[in-house]
Amino acid sequence: MSAITYSSPRHERLTRLARRAAWRLAGGVLVLWAVATLTFFALHLMPGDPVLAILGGASGNPTAETIAEATREFGLDKPLAVQYALYLGRVLQGDLGMSYSQHLPVTRVLAEQSWATLQLTFSALALAWLLVLALTVLTAGRGRWVSSLASLAETLAAALPHFWLGILLLAVFAFGLRWFPPAGSDGWRTLVLPAVALAIPLAGFIAQVTRESLELTLEQPFVLTARTRGLSDTAVRFKHALRHAVLPGISLSGWAIGALISGAVVIEVIFSRKGLGRQLYQAVQAQDLPLTIGISLAVAAVYVLANIVIDLLYLWIDPRQQGKTA
């Protein structure tokens, strides 16, 4: 009987987490549908003829017969509502179509390009959190001047544009000091500068929230109690205060992944890296409808899954929140 009583709270906690995950997953499906719909109609409103884009542009001088045949082949002669319904049907079956510009299945392009973007995104996120923890834990509550200088550094970092920081890093560390290669996607050295360019602004933003939370946490009674037990300041900060202080930052990490992926569009172009960001830039320029929508769906799916994981991690770290979601 005692074993059953002991396991009941844990079972209830897991049930609540599963229920929360199911609701968030259902909401994620609606987000993916909205992304596919908005992207589909937005691209159809863009100026230019997608058929000409398929055939290599106006410079290819396609004949009227070739244009008519391509229009029928890709279903572009059907009403827009019919094209939309057919596209959604294919998406539900896992068929994202054929890239107009690359003449490859969109799923193959995604499989070949996704890892480079995910590697860049999560490397930048990990680096951003290392910077956040180093800056906030070492400077929070250390005195007015120390905290003010650290807060100023965080504000300046958060305001830095990704493209400007990327170009600056290229000029100094790639072309000037020659410490890192200026372009490419092979090896860890090609990952350093792009990851830093994405991580520094994100670290500044998250650190602003984490610093305020940590300074408030350090004034709580349980922290004062830990100090009276003879624990060192470092032990108090890492073992007691930090777990509570990082909760707001963790809740922002889901948003941060989406921001990093959007920033990767610029960074991958600047550093000539493989990845979904660079492919999306090229697909929009080429009016490649299937590839643009496919990449948008893939990015949205990563964003949705990341937010679900972050949400569950937040609830797991702070069980008090679970009662609010029941």
C-alpha positions, 0 to 999 in steps of 0.5 A: 500500500505504501508503494502505491501511495508513493508512486501516485504523485509521480504518476499524476505528474507524468499524466499532467505532462502527457496531457500538456504535451498532447494539447501543445502538439494539437496546437502545433498541428494548427500552426503548421497548417497556418504556415503552409496556408499563409506561405502558399497564398503569399507566394502566389501573390508575388509578382512574376510567373512561376512557370517561367521560373520553372523553365529557367526564367525569361532568358531561356526563351521558352515557347508558348507550347513549352509554357503551356505543357509546364503549366499543365504538368505542375497543375498551375492551370487549375483554380487557386483553391483547387491547387491549395486543396491538392497541395494540402492533400499531398502534404498530409501524405508526406509528399512535399512535391518537386523543387522547381529550381533543383529538380529534386524532391523537396524531402530530399533537399530538406534531408540534405540541408537540415542537419547543417542548420540544426547544428548551427542553431543548437551550437549557437543556443548552447554557446548563448547559454554558456555566455548567459551563465558566465555573465549573470552568475559571476556578476549578479548581486556583486555591487551596483557598478558591476551589475550596471556594467554587466547590464550595459554589456547585455543591452549592447549585445542584444541590440547587435544585428546578426548581419553586422556582427557576422560581417565584423567577425569575418573581417577580423577573425577570418580575413584579418587574423585568419584564425577561422575559414571565411566560408564553408560547412566542413569541420568545427572551425567553419561553425565557430564564427556563424555560431558566435554571430548568432549567440551573442545577441541572443545571450544578451537578450536572455541574460537581461531576463536571467540577471533580474531573476537571479538578483531577486532569487538571491534575496529570497529566504531560502538563499539566506538560509543556505548561507547561514548553513555555511555554504560558499557563495559559489555553492549557493548560486549554483546549487540553490539560486540558479535553478529558480533564476533560469526558469524565465530564460528556459521559457524563452529558449523555445522562442530563441530557437525560432529566432536563431533559425530565422537569423540563420537565413542571413548568417548562412548566406554571409558565411556561404554555409549549407543549410535551410536558411540559404536554401530558403533565400534561394528558393524565394528568389527563384519563386520555387513554391514547393521548396519554399513551403517545404522549408517553411514547414520544416522550420515551423515543425522544429519551432513547435517541437522545441517549444513543446520540449521547453514547455515540458522541461519548464514544468519538470524543473518547477512542478509548482506550475503543473497545478496551473495547467491541470 
